Amino acid sequence: MISLNNENIMLEKYNKKYLLPVYSGTLAIEGILKSLRLGKNDKVLITNVVCYSILHAILNAGLIPIIAIPSNGLTLSKKEIREIVKKEKIKVFIAVHQYGYEQEIEKINNLIIIEDISQAWNIKLNNRQVGENSDYIISSLGNSKPLSNGVGGLIMSNINFISKFDIKTKECRNSIDSILEFYYPLTINYKRIVKKANKKVSNQRKNANFFKKLLKIYNFIRLIDENNTIPSYHRFPIYVDDIEYDNILKILDKCKVNYQKEYKNKLDKLNVVKKLDIKVVSNNNIKEKCLLLKTNNNYLNLKKFEIEMRKHYGS
Ligand SMILES: Cc1ncc(COP(=O)(O)O)c(C=O)c1O
């Protein structure tokens, strides 16, 4: 009989044998990269949209990041992955399901895949289970994440990586000058955080689906529309043509729909990228502007947004 209060609830869900809780998602990635014992010129692929701390995890592990700008603005296609992995001789791909959208995974001989589900609780993938084609699953358990312990991270795998993992590491992204110290092992009540994640995601998904249904009919708005993926994160990305951008902002403001403009940090524009001369690979020429609609609000009247959109643009 499995107690739902322990880690088996996670191992069963993802069909994995080993689980290790750590202090942060960043440390989860750094820890895996270090445990792989790669050479110092080995390359790790990420996209330019992911959380900048993933870039730091790669640098801390002493490896070389290669940043790819996806042609759809968010995730790489299998073809893009194949081409970049071959051309750049990539050893590890960190596949992030950004904003809860599926990052496709291409199995390529000797390519190690770390699947990052920090923003993707209970997402549905097209033809596979989460973790099925990757070597490691990691998740941040930070405050804003669906699966949240306030602080923390998680690694799961069928590879017995734990013996190679440096459990003496006491660092995490926030702890260097923090008054808190997060000792290993972190104790996590998985049953509790799973229950909270389900509730959080169901509200975010409801709002995301409202935005999706309403906005997909307008030809000046592009959505990332992976067929079976249901967005689950607290940001819903839309790509708006330049001409209508200011208008859309006015309507969102009027209807009190919260949003964030563009990403705060584009990896390829970061100082560290310029200073270390990190390679950025791109065949992207997207002209639209990205807006991130917030889905974690308890909107009182989203219907007003629908009415305003129809008033302006018809239906
Ligand atoms: C997809 C993803 N992975 C990893 C991290 C890093 O996790 P942590 O904040 O727990 O270090 C973040 C952002 O915080 C993230 O969005």
The ligand as a Gaussian input file, in Angstrom:
#p B3LYP/6-31G(d) Opt

LIG

0 1
 C       11.136000      26.616000     -16.378000
 C       11.978000      27.009000     -15.194000
 N       12.955000      26.176000     -14.778000
 C       13.729000      26.490000     -13.706000
 C       13.564000      27.683000     -13.024000
 C       14.450000      27.970000     -11.863000
 O       13.840000      27.522000     -10.715000
 P       14.204000      28.110000      -9.249000
 O       13.621000      29.489000      -9.184000
 O       13.547000      27.166000      -8.299000
 O       15.677000      28.097000      -9.147000
 C       12.549000      28.573000     -13.435000
 C       12.306000      29.883000     -12.834000
 O       12.279000      30.225000     -11.763000
 C       11.737000      28.226000     -14.538000
 O       10.753000      29.035000     -14.974000

